[in-house]
Amino acid sequence: MVRLNREEKLKRKRESQRRYFAKNKDKINAKRRACHAKNPERFREQHQKWYRKYREREILKLRERQHVLRKAVMKKLGNKCVRCGFSDWRALQIDHIDGGGNKEKKEIGQDKMYRRILTMDEKKLVNHYQILCANCNWIKKHEMQETVGHNLEGTRTSKFIQ
């Protein structure tokens, strides 16, 4: 008889649990929802306790996911500034050709915006997004009066913020 070490036992147990969950997913989720509906405060407290314990790990995972998504979007959009050709990814920014990028980012979040770009077809993508370096992006914002501030006459310059 072959004895399994602890890691192998855990691996088999996890695989068994995965198969069970896949087979009984609807039943398990219904039971969880019912339990959560009965006592939402308890689950909120548990989640907050868990988050405090694993906060740093979750933040690192989020940053890594954002980094991978951003790199994929940059690659899809060409990896260089469309105005000057600058190609250092640290200073490249995703620009909405017609403006309104901050509004979209606030409404749907950066993750969803990146995923939307990755799933867009090329024709639609070319009409909505481009890559600009930080300098070219600020110049474009100023030219299109997307920045908040005042022009030489002392009036507000933003067309998005009234």
Order of alpha helices (4+ residues) and beta strands (2+ residues): alpha-alpha-alpha-beta-alpha-alpha-alpha-beta-alpha
